[in-house]
Amino acid sequence: MTAGRPAAPGSAAATRPDPALRVGVDQDRCCGSGMCVLNAPGVFDQRDEDGIVVLLDARPPEGRRREVRDAESGCPSQAIEVTEE
């Protein structure tokens, strides 16, 4: 692959799957703002009693990558960590 150009169809770079997402949360850091739920419902929820984040899907599908990344970057307490494997 050349910088700025996509990989040629059929090349190893073009057929390599995107890395899988792995999501983690730190409930002790969570301030209960709910931004994660607004950005990625189905991946995150909140406890009824105090609003603290609950992780529903630690390995969301590729199609949810953008919203999960938005939840991570929008978390005011930085309680969400997204890694790629």
N, C-alpha and C positions, 0 to 999 in steps of 0.2 A: 504494500500500500504506500502510495506517495502522499506526502503531507498535502492536505487540502482536497485530495481526491479519494472517493470511496474505493474499496478493494474491488478487484475484477470479479465478476460473477464466477462462482465455482472455485475460486482460490481458497486456500486454507483460512485466510483472514475473513473472507466473506461468509464462510460456512460455520465458523466458530460461534457457538452460542454465547449470548451475553452472560456475564457472571450472575449467579443467583444472589438475590438480596437476602440479607439476614438482619433482622431488626431486634434491637434490645431496648429496654426502658429501665430507668432508675426511678422507682416510685418514691424514694426518699428525696430526690431533687424536684420532683413534679410539684408545680404550684397550682394545678387544677384549672388552668386557663381554658382548656378544651380545644385549642387550636389544632391539635393532632386529629381529633374526631371530625372537626370541620374539614380538614384537608384530606383525610384518608379514613372515612367511615368503613367499617368492616375489617380494618387493620387495627384500629384503636377504639377503645371505649373508655368510659369513666365510671368509677365506683359511685353508686347513688349517694352514699353517706357523706363523702367528702370531695368528690370530683377528681380524685387521683387517677391517673392513667392506668388502663388495663390493656395489655397486649393481647389481641385476638388472633393475630396471624404473624408468627415470627419469620415466616418465609413466604411473603406475598408473591404472587405471580409477576412476571416481567411487565405485564400491562399496567401494573399499579406503581411502577418505578417512579414516575414523576410526582404523583401525589404523596408517596411515602417520603421522597426527598423534600417535598414542600413542607410536610409535617415536621421533619427533622429540622429544617432551617427556620421554621416558624415557631418552634418551641421556645418560649421566653426563658425557661429555666434550663434549657439544654439537657433535658432528661431523656432524649431519644438519640440512639446511635444506630446508624445504618452502615453496614459493611457489605462488601461484595466478595463472593467466593468464586 
